[in-house]
Amino acid sequence: MNQDRRKKLPNKKIIRSAKFEAKEQFTKSALENLKTENERIFNSLKESGEFDY
């Protein structure tokens, strides 16, 4: 019974790598969202004439 249970549990290295991948993807996604939001705000300010660059 214990052997069957061990087979079902994933390896700790696999879990850690999966968590790392999830964090990395979240970080990349968040960074991309911030970039697009920054560009949108910047363009809005340029169009309104409040920011001349």
C-alpha positions as CSV (number, residue, x, y, z in Angstrom):
1,M,0.0,0.0,0.0
2,N,2.8,2.4,0.8
3,Q,4.5,1.7,-2.5
4,D,1.4,2.5,-4.5
5,R,1.1,5.8,-2.6
6,R,4.7,6.8,-3.4
7,K,4.1,6.1,-7.1
8,K,1.2,8.6,-7.1
9,L,3.2,11.5,-5.5
10,P,5.2,13.6,-7.9
11,N,8.9,14.2,-7.5
12,K,9.8,17.3,-5.4
13,K,12.1,18.5,-8.2
14,I,9.2,18.4,-10.7
15,I,7.0,20.3,-8.3
16,R,9.7,23.0,-7.7
17,S,10.4,23.3,-11.4
18,A,6.6,23.6,-12.2
19,K,6.3,26.3,-9.5
20,F,9.3,28.1,-10.9
21,E,7.8,27.9,-14.5
22,A,4.5,29.3,-13.2
23,K,6.1,32.1,-11.4
24,E,8.3,32.9,-14.4
25,Q,5.3,33.0,-16.7
26,F,3.3,35.1,-14.3
27,T,6.2,37.6,-14.1
28,K,6.6,37.8,-17.9
29,S,2.9,38.3,-18.3
30,A,2.7,41.0,-15.6
31,L,5.7,42.7,-17.2
32,E,4.1,42.6,-20.6
33,N,0.8,44.0,-19.1
34,L,2.7,46.9,-17.4
35,K,4.5,47.7,-20.7
36,T,1.3,47.9,-22.7
37,E,-0.5,49.9,-20.0
38,N,2.5,52.3,-19.8
39,E,2.4,52.7,-23.6
40,R,-1.4,53.3,-23.5
41,I,-1.1,56.0,-20.8
42,F,1.9,57.6,-22.6
43,N,0.0,57.8,-25.9
44,S,-3.1,59.2,-24.2
45,L,-1.0,61.9,-22.6
46,K,0.6,62.8,-25.9
47,E,-2.7,63.0,-27.7
48,S,-4.2,65.2,-25.0
49,G,-1.2,67.6,-25.3
50,E,-0.2,67.3,-21.7
51,F,3.1,65.6,-22.6
52,D,5.3,66.9,-25.4
53,Y,8.3,64.7,-26.2
